[in-house]
Amino acid sequence: TIALTQNNTNAVTGLLESANTEQLSTAAALVALSYAQQKQLQLLAALETVNRAVAGHDQSWLARARRSELKMSVGDIDGALADAQAANEQSANARSYTVLGFAFLAQTQIDRAA
């Protein structure tokens, strides 16, 4: 956590990537790794990582919301909307609503985004 709070992306990525399968099996750990990968402009690797999080934890609203963000980043707007809706259905909270709003905006559904 010290590396994360010091914004040392290389250290965070190294720690997460060297973790064994059991340590890197939670949705939260995989989502954290996806942020480190995104910061290093590895969007496809980040998306692959978060796909693993969703596959292993299909009831994780956080993993679905994160995948929605990444899908928007790579231009998969329909996929982003589907994941944002799933995240919001699993746990309606400020983050899931925000991601859903951006997904609607990306589809130019301004009236639904508000």
Buried (B, 14 or more C-beta within 10 A) or exposed (E): EEBBEEEBBEBBBEBBEEEEEEEBBBBEBBBBBBBBBBBEEBBEBBBEBBBBBBEEBEEBBBBBBBBBBBBBBEEBBEBBBBBBBBBBEBBEEEBBBBBBBBBBBBBEEEEEBE
